[in-house]
């Protein structure tokens, strides 16, 4: 699990609609929050809740490997919008190993 996390229930996915064609996706994998816009991922944001609760320091450029790993956890947005049942976030053995090697997990 990510450091500081009590359980996998500290992961969440939300979608905020800006208009009919553009929306923001937020993935929380505590202590991180990944934000990006669809249909184009023009602006990507990554914040760490425990160190930056006001979300002022975007870590996306500094933590590119973590951003890539977190993107693997985001379900296809068309699936999300179709209201099909989405499985809870589960980390693959490869992702777990990678996050551990980066020091994000114990």
N, CA, C and O atoms as CSV, one atom per row, in Angstrom:
chain,resi,resn,atom,element,x,y,z
A,1,UNK,N,N,0.829,-1.186,0.000
A,1,UNK,CA,C,0.000,0.000,0.000
A,1,UNK,C,C,0.866,1.240,0.000
A,1,UNK,O,O,2.021,1.210,0.425
A,2,UNK,N,N,0.298,2.323,-0.479
A,2,UNK,CA,C,1.027,3.578,-0.439
A,2,UNK,C,C,1.279,3.970,1.004
A,2,UNK,O,O,0.439,3.742,1.874
A,3,UNK,N,N,2.419,4.551,1.249
A,3,UNK,CA,C,2.768,4.938,2.613
A,3,UNK,C,C,1.691,5.838,3.194
A,3,UNK,O,O,1.204,6.749,2.524
A,4,UNK,N,N,1.325,5.584,4.430
A,4,UNK,CA,C,0.315,6.383,5.103
A,4,UNK,C,C,-1.102,5.898,4.864
A,4,UNK,O,O,-2.030,6.342,5.540
A,5,UNK,N,N,-1.279,5.005,3.925
A,5,UNK,CA,C,-2.621,4.520,3.624
A,5,UNK,C,C,-3.021,3.444,4.627
A,5,UNK,O,O,-2.211,2.590,4.989
A,6,UNK,N,N,-4.246,3.488,5.063
A,6,UNK,CA,C,-4.750,2.497,6.002
A,6,UNK,C,C,-5.344,1.304,5.267
A,6,UNK,O,O,-5.289,0.177,5.758
A,7,UNK,N,N,-5.908,1.550,4.095
A,7,UNK,CA,C,-6.502,0.468,3.326
A,7,UNK,C,C,-6.654,0.912,1.881
A,7,UNK,O,O,-6.467,2.086,1.563
A,8,UNK,N,N,-6.997,-0.037,1.000
A,8,UNK,CA,C,-7.195,0.304,-0.397
A,8,UNK,C,C,-8.409,1.189,-0.605
A,8,UNK,O,O,-8.588,1.745,-1.688
A,9,UNK,N,N,-9.244,1.329,0.412
A,9,UNK,CA,C,-10.416,2.195,0.287
A,9,UNK,C,C,-10.010,3.662,0.191
A,9,UNK,O,O,-10.858,4.528,-0.023
A,10,UNK,N,N,-8.724,3.944,0.347
A,10,UNK,CA,C,-8.249,5.313,0.243
A,10,UNK,C,C,-7.933,5.663,-1.205
A,10,UNK,O,O,-7.262,6.658,-1.476
A,11,UNK,N,N,-8.407,4.859,-2.119
A,11,UNK,CA,C,-8.302,5.143,-3.544
A,11,UNK,C,C,-9.683,5.509,-4.052
A,11,UNK,O,O,-10.688,4.934,-3.634
A,12,UNK,N,N,-9.720,6.480,-4.968
A,12,UNK,CA,C,-11.014,6.905,-5.503
A,12,UNK,C,C,-10.832,7.494,-6.890
A,12,UNK,O,O,-9.757,7.978,-7.242
A,13,UNK,N,N,-11.891,7.444,-7.662
A,13,UNK,CA,C,-11.907,8.023,-8.998
A,13,UNK,C,C,-13.133,8.911,-9.098
A,13,UNK,O,O,-14.233,8.503,-8.725
A,14,UNK,N,N,-12.948,10.126,-9.601
A,14,UNK,CA,C,-14.108,11.004,-9.795
A,14,UNK,C,C,-13.990,11.714,-11.131
A,14,UNK,O,O,-12.898,11.892,-11.671
A,15,UNK,N,N,-15.137,12.115,-11.648
A,15,UNK,CA,C,-15.200,12.846,-12.915
A,15,UNK,C,C,-16.013,14.108,-12.691
A,15,UNK,O,O,-17.111,14.062,-12.137
A,16,UNK,N,N,-15.464,15.240,-13.129
A,16,UNK,CA,C,-16.168,16.523,-13.028
A,16,UNK,C,C,-16.383,17.031,-14.448
A,16,UNK,O,O,-15.426,17.283,-15.180
A,17,UNK,N,N,-17.645,17.179,-14.827
A,17,UNK,CA,C,-17.966,17.633,-16.176
A,17,UNK,C,C,-17.878,19.151,-16.258
A,17,UNK,O,O,-18.491,19.865,-15.465
A,18,UNK,N,N,-17.105,19.634,-17.231
A,18,UNK,CA,C,-16.960,21.068,-17.456
A,18,UNK,C,C,-17.968,21.538,-18.500
A,18,UNK,O,O,-18.464,22.663,-18.436
A,19,UNK,N,N,-18.261,20.678,-19.446
A,19,UNK,CA,C,-19.318,20.883,-20.430
A,19,UNK,C,C,-19.635,19.505,-21.009
A,19,UNK,O,O,-19.171,18.497,-20.476
A,20,UNK,N,N,-20.400,19.442,-22.068
A,20,UNK,CA,C,-20.819,18.134,-22.592
A,20,UNK,C,C,-19.679,17.320,-23.193
A,20,UNK,O,O,-19.771,16.096,-23.285
A,21,UNK,N,N,-18.605,17.993,-23.603
A,21,UNK,CA,C,-17.524,17.277,-24.270
A,21,UNK,C,C,-16.216,17.262,-23.489
A,21,UNK,O,O,-15.311,16.501,-23.832
A,22,UNK,N,N,-16.097,18.064,-22.471
A,22,UNK,CA,C,-14.855,18.149,-21.730
A,22,UNK,C,C,-15.105,17.891,-20.251
A,22,UNK,O,O,-16.063,18.401,-19.670
A,23,UNK,N,N,-14.225,17.090,-19.649
A,23,UNK,CA,C,-14.378,16.791,-18.240
A,23,UNK,C,C,-13.014,16.549,-17.606
A,23,UNK,O,O,-12.025,16.284,-18.290
A,24,UNK,N,N,-12.992,16.647,-16.291
A,24,UNK,CA,C,-11.770,16.436,-15.529
A,24,UNK,C,C,-11.871,15.109,-14.787
A,24,UNK,O,O,-12.899,14.799,-14.183
A,25,UNK,N,N,-10.800,14.333,-14.838
A,25,UNK,CA,C,-10.745,13.078,-14.107
A,25,UNK,C,C,-9.760,13.244,-12.957
A,25,UNK,O,O,-8.671,13.793,-13.122
A,26,UNK,N,N,-10.162,12.762,-11.805
A,26,UNK,CA,C,-9.331,12.812,-10.610
A,26,UNK,C,C,-9.164,11.401,-10.066
A,26,UNK,O,O,-10.146,10.716,-9.781
A,27,UNK,N,N,-7.924,10.976,-9.927
A,27,UNK,CA,C,-7.628,9.686,-9.312
A,27,UNK,C,C,-6.904,9.967,-8.005
A,27,UNK,O,O,-5.878,10.648,-7.985
A,28,UNK,N,N,-7.437,9.446,-6.933
A,28,UNK,CA,C,-6.781,9.581,-5.638
A,28,UNK,C,C,-6.243,8.216,-5.244
A,28,UNK,O,O,-6.991,7.245,-5.129
A,29,UNK,N,N,-4.955,8.161,-5.043
A,29,UNK,CA,C,-4.277,6.982,-4.503
A,29,UNK,C,C,-3.430,7.549,-3.371
A,29,UNK,O,O,-2.266,7.907,-3.552
A,30,UNK,N,N,-4.055,7.619,-2.197
A,30,UNK,CA,C,-3.474,8.355,-1.079
A,30,UNK,C,C,-2.009,7.990,-0.874
A,30,UNK,O,O,-1.668,6.807,-0.859
A,31,UNK,N,N,-1.142,8.978,-0.718
A,31,UNK,CA,C,-1.384,10.394,-0.473
A,31,UNK,C,C,-1.409,11.251,-1.732
A,31,UNK,O,O,-1.322,12.475,-1.633
A,32,UNK,N,N,-1.525,10.645,-2.918
A,32,UNK,CA,C,-1.457,11.404,-4.160
A,32,UNK,C,C,-2.820,11.616,-4.799
A,32,UNK,O,O,-3.748,10.829,-4.610
A,33,UNK,N,N,-2.916,12.714,-5.568
A,33,UNK,CA,C,-4.087,12.972,-6.398
A,33,UNK,C,C,-3.586,13.343,-7.786
A,33,UNK,O,O,-2.798,14.274,-7.947
A,34,UNK,N,N,-4.057,12.600,-8.788
A,34,UNK,CA,C,-3.729,12.847,-10.180
A,34,UNK,C,C,-4.948,13.484,-10.834
A,34,UNK,O,O,-6.055,12.956,-10.734
A,35,UNK,N,N,-4.749,14.616,-11.502
A,35,UNK,CA,C,-5.836,15.318,-12.189
A,35,UNK,C,C,-5.454,15.506,-13.649
A,35,UNK,O,O,-4.313,15.845,-13.963
A,36,UNK,N,N,-6.413,15.286,-14.537
A,36,UNK,CA,C,-6.191,15.580,-15.950
A,36,UNK,C,C,-7.534,15.746,-16.636
A,36,UNK,O,O,-8.578,15.377,-16.100
A,37,UNK,N,N,-7.483,16.303,-17.823
A,37,UNK,CA,C,-8.702,16.593,-18.575
A,37,UNK,C,C,-8.823,15.659,-19.754
A,37,UNK,O,O,-7.824,15.258,-20.351
A,38,UNK,N,N,-10.055,15.316,-20.086
A,38,UNK,CA,C,-10.346,14.507,-21.260
A,38,UNK,C,C,-11.265,15.312,-22.155
A,38,UNK,O,O,-11.996,16.149,-21.626
A,39,UNK,N,N,-11.289,15.139,-23.420
A,39,UNK,CA,C,-10.682,14.043,-24.135
A,39,UNK,C,C,-9.179,14.196,-24.392
A,39,UNK,O,O,-8.553,13.235,-24.840
A,40,UNK,N,N,-8.583,15.336,-24.134
A,40,UNK,CA,C,-7.138,15.499,-24.332
A,40,UNK,C,C,-6.477,15.727,-22.984
A,40,UNK,O,O,-6.967,16.505,-22.166
A,41,UNK,N,N,-5.370,15.050,-22.761
A,41,UNK,CA,C,-4.640,15.179,-21.502
A,41,UNK,C,C,-3.655,16.346,-21.604
A,41,UNK,O,O,-2.445,16.156,-21.473
A,42,UNK,N,N,-4.175,17.546,-21.837
A,42,UNK,CA,C,-3.300,18.703,-22.021
A,42,UNK,C,C,-2.591,19.089,-20.734
A,42,UNK,O,O,-1.370,19.248,-20.728
A,43,UNK,N,N,-3.322,19.241,-19.657
A,43,UNK,CA,C,-2.735,19.647,-18.390
A,43,UNK,C,C,-2.861,18.501,-17.401
A,43,UNK,O,O,-3.962,18.050,-17.086
A,44,UNK,N,N,-1.715,18.039,-16.916
A,44,UNK,CA,C,-1.699,16.960,-15.939
A,44,UNK,C,C,-1.181,17.537,-14.628
A,44,UNK,O,O,-0.173,18.244,-14.599
A,45,UNK,N,N,-1.888,17.223,-13.546
A,45,UNK,CA,C,-1.495,17.718,-12.235
A,45,UNK,C,C,-1.350,16.545,-11.273
A,45,UNK,O,O,-2.112,15.580,-11.331
A,46,UNK,N,N,-0.366,16.642,-10.391
A,46,UNK,CA,C,-0.148,15.638,-9.356
A,46,UNK,C,C,0.154,16.364,-8.056
A,46,UNK,O,O,1.064,17.190,-7.989
A,47,UNK,N,N,-0.620,16.046,-7.025
A,47,UNK,CA,C,-0.433,16.680,-5.717
A,47,UNK,C,C,-0.293,15.611,-4.656
A,47,UNK,O,O,-0.786,14.493,-4.804
A,48,UNK,N,N,0.385,15.973,-3.588
A,48,UNK,CA,C,0.532,15.075,-2.447
A,48,UNK,C,C,-0.202,15.700,-1.268
A,48,UNK,O,O,0.227,16.712,-0.715
A,49,UNK,N,N,-1.339,15.066,-0.889
A,49,UNK,CA,C,-2.219,15.618,0.155
A,49,UNK,C,C,-1.522,15.880,1.479
A,49,UNK,O,O,-1.715,16.932,2.089
A,50,UNK,N,N,-0.704,14.920,1.928
A,50,UNK,CA,C,-0.123,15.060,3.263
A,50,UNK,C,C,0.912,16.179,3.368
A,50,UNK,O,O,1.184,16.663,4.466
A,51,UNK,N,N,1.490,16.596,2.244
A,51,UNK,CA,C,2.490,17.673,2.254
A,51,UNK,C,C,1.986,18.967,1.640
A,51,UNK,O,O,2.551,20.032,1.888
A,52,UNK,N,N,0.932,18.885,0.842
A,52,UNK,CA,C,0.433,20.052,0.105
A,52,UNK,C,C,-1.099,20.022,0.050
A,52,UNK,O,O,-1.672,19.841,-1.025
A,53,UNK,N,N,-1.765,20.198,1.197
A,53,UNK,CA,C,-3.226,20.098,1.211
A,53,UNK,C,C,-3.925,21.176,0.377
A,53,UNK,O,O,-5.069,20.988,-0.037
A,54,UNK,N,N,-3.257,22.289,0.131
A,54,UNK,CA,C,-3.860,23.369,-0.661
A,54,UNK,C,C,-3.641,23.178,-2.164
A,54,UNK,O,O,-4.091,23.999,-2.964
A,55,UNK,N,N,-2.956,22.107,-2.547
A,55,UNK,CA,C,-2.695,21.783,-3.958
A,55,UNK,C,C,-2.043,22.952,-4.693
A,55,UNK,O,O,-2.542,23.387,-5.730
A,56,UNK,N,N,-0.945,23.456,-4.168
A,56,UNK,CA,C,-0.232,24.579,-4.784
A,56,UNK,C,C,1.022,24.142,-5.529
A,56,UNK,O,O,1.519,24.876,-6.383
A,57,UNK,N,N,1.543,22.950,-5.215
A,57,UNK,CA,C,2.788,22.484,-5.801
A,57,UNK,C,C,2.521,21.284,-6.709
A,57,UNK,O,O,2.414,20.153,-6.235
A,58,UNK,N,N,2.413,21.535,-8.011
A,58,UNK,CA,C,2.150,20.473,-8.976
A,58,UNK,C,C,3.430,19.653,-9.174
A,58,UNK,O,O,4.445,20.176,-9.635
A,59,UNK,N,N,3.372,18.382,-8.827
A,59,UNK,CA,C,4.538,17.497,-8.883
A,59,UNK,C,C,4.636,16.705,-10.190
A,59,UNK,O,O,5.549,15.894,-10.345
A,60,UNK,N,N,3.728,16.923,-11.116
A,60,UNK,CA,C,3.647,16.082,-12.320
A,60,UNK,C,C,4.945,16.059,-13.121
A,60,UNK,O,O,5.341,14.999,-13.605
A,61,UNK,N,N,5.607,17.180,-13.270
A,61,UNK,CA,C,6.840,17.208,-14.050
A,61,UNK,C,C,8.004,16.576,-13.295
A,61,UNK,O,O,8.910,16.013,-13.909
A,62,UNK,N,N,7.983,16.667,-11.985
A,62,UNK,CA,C,9.065,16.103,-11.164
A,62,UNK,C,C,8.895,14.601,-10.956
A,62,UNK,O,O,9.879,13.889,-10.757
A,63,UNK,N,N,7.676,14.122,-10.998
A,63,UNK,CA,C,7.360,12.713,-10.693
A,63,UNK,C,C,6.754,12.012,-11.908
A,63,UNK,O,O,5.694,11.393,-11.814
A,64,UNK,N,N,7.440,12.114,-13.050
A,64,UNK,CA,C,6.901,11.555,-14.295
A,64,UNK,C,C,6.658,10.050,-14.213
A,64,UNK,O,O,5.665,9.555,-14.746
A,65,UNK,N,N,7.550,9.323,-13.555
A,65,UNK,CA,C,7.377,7.867,-13.448
A,65,UNK,C,C,6.142,7.522,-12.625
A,65,UNK,O,O,5.400,6.601,-12.968
A,66,UNK,N,N,5.925,8.249,-11.555
A,66,UNK,CA,C,4.738,8.009,-10.729
A,66,UNK,C,C,3.474,8.335,-11.520
A,66,UNK,O,O,2.492,7.597,-11.451
A,67,UNK,N,N,3.495,9.430,-12.265
A,67,UNK,CA,C,2.337,9.802,-13.093
A,67,UNK,C,C,2.018,8.672,-14.072
A,67,UNK,O,O,0.853,8.314,-14.245
A,68,UNK,N,N,3.032,8.117,-14.704
A,68,UNK,CA,C,2.813,7.006,-15.634
A,68,UNK,C,C,2.193,5.801,-14.926
A,68,UNK,O,O,1.282,5.164,-15.455
A,69,UNK,N,N,2.688,5.497,-13.738
A,69,UNK,CA,C,2.142,4.367,-12.982
A,69,UNK,C,C,0.689,4.626,-12.579
A,69,UNK,O,O,-0.141,3.719,-12.641
A,70,UNK,N,N,0.383,5.840,-12.174
A,70,UNK,CA,C,-0.990,6.168,-11.769
A,70,UNK,C,C,-1.936,6.132,-12.964
A,70,UNK,O,O,-3.090,5.727,-12.823
A,71,UNK,N,N,-1.467,6.548,-14.134
A,71,UNK,CA,C,-2.318,6.483,-15.327
A,71,UNK,C,C,-2.734,5.052,-15.632
A,71,UNK,O,O,-3.807,4.830,-16.195
A,72,UNK,N,N,-1.912,4.085,-15.274
A,72,UNK,CA,C,-2.255,2.681,-15.504
A,72,UNK,C,C,-3.455,2.261,-14.655
A,72,UNK,O,O,-4.126,1.279,-14.974
A,73,UNK,N,N,-3.724,2.989,-13.590
A,73,UNK,CA,C,-4.838,2.661,-12.695
A,73,UNK,C,C,-6.160,3.291,-13.134
A,73,UNK,O,O,-7.223,2.933,-12.627
A,74,UNK,N,N,-6.087,4.227,-14.074
A,74,UNK,CA,C,-7.293,4.940,-14.508
A,74,UNK,C,C,-8.021,4.101,-15.552
A,74,UNK,O,O,-7.440,3.758,-16.581
A,75,UNK,N,N,-9.281,3.769,-15.300
A,75,UNK,CA,C,-10.032,3.012,-16.305
A,75,UNK,C,C,-10.298,3.879,-17.531
A,75,UNK,O,O,-10.291,5.107,-17.454
A,76,UNK,N,N,-10.527,3.234,-18.636
A,76,UNK,CA,C,-10.860,3.934,-19.863
A,76,UNK,C,C,-12.073,4.836,-19.615
A,76,UNK,O,O,-13.101,4.366,-19.126
A,77,UNK,N,N,-11.964,6.108,-19.945
A,77,UNK,CA,C,-13.046,7.034,-19.610
A,77,UNK,C,C,-14.344,6.710,-20.336
A,77,UNK,O,O,-15.421,7.033,-19.835
A,78,UNK,N,N,-14.269,6.085,-21.495
A,78,UNK,CA,C,-15.510,5.710,-22.193
A,78,UNK,C,C,-16.248,4.620,-21.403
A,78,UNK,O,O,-17.478,4.591,-21.382
A,79,UNK,N,N,-15.504,3.741,-20.766
A,79,UNK,CA,C,-16.113,2.723,-19.906
A,79,UNK,C,C,-16.786,3.382,-18.712
A,79,UNK,O,O,-17.901,3.023,-18.334
A,80,UNK,N,N,-16.098,4.345,-18.130
A,80,UNK,CA,C,-16.658,5.061,-16.980
A,80,UNK,C,C,-17.963,5.745,-17.366
A,80,UNK,O,O,-18.952,5.653,-16.640
A,81,UNK,N,N,-17.967,6.424,-18.494
A,81,UNK,CA,C,-19.148,7.165,-18.916
A,81,UNK,C,C,-20.294,6.262,-19.343
A,81,UNK,O,O,-21.453,6.678,-19.335
A,82,UNK,N,N,-19.976,5.029,-19.714
A,82,UNK,CA,C,-21.030,4.101,-20.139
A,82,UNK,C,C,-21.777,3.512,-18.944
A,82,UNK,O,O,-22.768,2.804,-19.119
A,83,UNK,N,N,-21.302,3.803,-17.727
A,83,UNK,CA,C,-21.898,3.330,-16.478
A,83,UNK,C,C,-21.756,1.830,-16.265
A,83,UNK,O,O,-22.482,1.239,-15.465
A,84,UNK,N,N,-20.819,1.217,-16.981
A,84,UNK,CA,C,-20.551,-0.192,-16.726
A,84,UNK,C,C,-19.866,-0.297,-15.371
A,84,UNK,O,O,-19.178,0.629,-14.940
A,85,UNK,N,N,-20.056,-1.420,-14.708
A,85,UNK,CA,C,-19.445,-1.614,-13.402
A,85,UNK,C,C,-17.925,-1.652,-13.548
A,85,UNK,O,O,-17.385,-2.378,-14.383
A,86,UNK,N,N,-17.252,-0.863,-12.726
A,86,UNK,CA,C,-15.798,-0.780,-12.755
A,86,UNK,C,C,-15.253,-1.527,-11.548
A,86,UNK,O,O,-15.748,-1.368,-10.431
A,87,UNK,N,N,-14.247,-2.328,-11.776
A,87,UNK,CA,C,-13.623,-3.070,-10.689
A,87,UNK,C,C,-12.845,-2.107,-9.790
A,87,UNK,O,O,-12.325,-1.102,-10.274
A,88,UNK,N,N,-12.759,-2.400,-8.496
A,88,UNK,CA,C,-11.960,-1.569,-7.593
A,88,UNK,C,C,-10.506,-1.531,-8.056
A,88,UNK,O,O,-10.027,-2.456,-8.711
A,89,UNK,N,N,-9.812,-0.450,-7.706
A,89,UNK,CA,C,-8.413,-0.326,-8.087
A,89,UNK,C,C,-7.602,-1.452,-7.467
A,89,UNK,O,O,-7.684,-1.711,-6.266
A,90,UNK,N,N,-6.822,-2.111,-8.301
A,90,UNK,CA,C,-5.913,-3.147,-7.823
A,90,UNK,C,C,-4.586,-2.903,-8.512
A,90,UNK,O,O,-4.531,-2.618,-9.708
A,91,UNK,N,N,-3.527,-3.017,-7.746
A,91,UNK,CA,C,-2.203,-2.797,-8.288
A,91,UNK,C,C,-1.654,-4.108,-8.820
A,91,UNK,O,O,-1.702,-5.128,-8.133
A,92,UNK,N,N,-1.135,-4.087,-10.037
A,92,UNK,CA,C,-0.508,-5.282,-10.596
A,92,UNK,C,C,0.814,-5.519,-9.868
A,92,UNK,O,O,1.373,-4.591,-9.285
A,93,UNK,N,N,1.316,-6.751,-9.898
A,93,UNK,CA,C,2.611,-7.014,-9.257
A,93,UNK,C,C,3.710,-6.090,-9.798
A,93,UNK,O,O,4.571,-5.635,-9.044
A,94,UNK,N,N,3.673,-5.819,-11.097
A,94,UNK,CA,C,4.673,-4.925,-11.708
A,94,UNK,C,C,4.549,-3.505,-11.151
A,94,UNK,O,O,5.554,-2.873,-10.829
A,95,UNK,N,N,3.309,-3.004,-11.039
A,95,UNK,CA,C,3.087,-1.666,-10.499
A,95,UNK,C,C,3.500,-1.596,-9.034
A,95,UNK,O,O,4.120,-0.621,-8.610
A,96,UNK,N,N,3.161,-2.623,-8.258
A,96,UNK,CA,C,3.562,-2.671,-6.849
A,96,UNK,C,C,5.083,-2.619,-6.728
A,96,UNK,O,O,5.622,-1.871,-5.912
A,97,UNK,N,N,5.762,-3.410,-7.533
A,97,UNK,CA,C,7.222,-3.446,-7.495
A,97,UNK,C,C,7.803,-2.075,-7.856
A,97,UNK,O,O,8.740,-1.594,-7.218
A,98,UNK,N,N,7.234,-1.467,-8.879
A,98,UNK,CA,C,7.715,-0.152,-9.340
A,98,UNK,C,C,7.496,0.910,-8.272
A,98,UNK,O,O,8.401,1.696,-7.994
A,99,UNK,N,N,6.306,0.947,-7.666
A,99,UNK,CA,C,6.019,1.932,-6.633
A,99,UNK,C,C,6.912,1.726,-5.412
A,99,UNK,O,O,7.344,2.694,-4.786
A,100,UNK,N,N,7.190,0.460,-5.074
A,100,UNK,CA,C,8.096,0.169,-3.963
A,100,UNK,C,C,9.517,0.644,-4.284
A,100,UNK,O,O,10.195,1.215,-3.431
A,101,UNK,N,N,9.959,0.402,-5.523
A,101,UNK,CA,C,11.314,0.805,-5.892
A,101,UNK,C,C,11.476,2.318,-5.895
A,101,UNK,O,O,12.576,2.832,-5.691
A,102,UNK,N,N,10.381,3.025,-6.125
A,102,UNK,CA,C,10.414,4.492,-6.103
A,102,UNK,C,C,10.243,5.052,-4.690
A,102,UNK,O,O,10.339,6.260,-4.473
A,103,UNK,N,N,9.987,4.158,-3.738
A,103,UNK,CA,C,9.839,4.588,-2.343
A,103,UNK,C,C,8.450,5.065,-1.984
A,103,UNK,O,O,8.262,5.671,-0.929
A,104,UNK,N,N,7.462,4.805,-2.844
A,104,UNK,CA,C,6.097,5.261,-2.570
A,104,UNK,C,C,5.282,4.250,-1.785
A,104,UNK,O,O,4.197,4.558,-1.293
A,105,UNK,N,N,5.816,3.033,-1.672
A,105,UNK,CA,C,5.102,1.993,-0.957
A,105,UNK,C,C,6.076,1.257,-0.055
A,105,UNK,O,O,7.283,1.240,-0.297
A,106,UNK,N,N,5.540,0.661,0.971
A,106,UNK,CA,C,6.370,-0.129,1.890
A,106,UNK,C,C,6.435,-1.572,1.447
A,106,UNK,O,O,7.088,-2.389,2.097
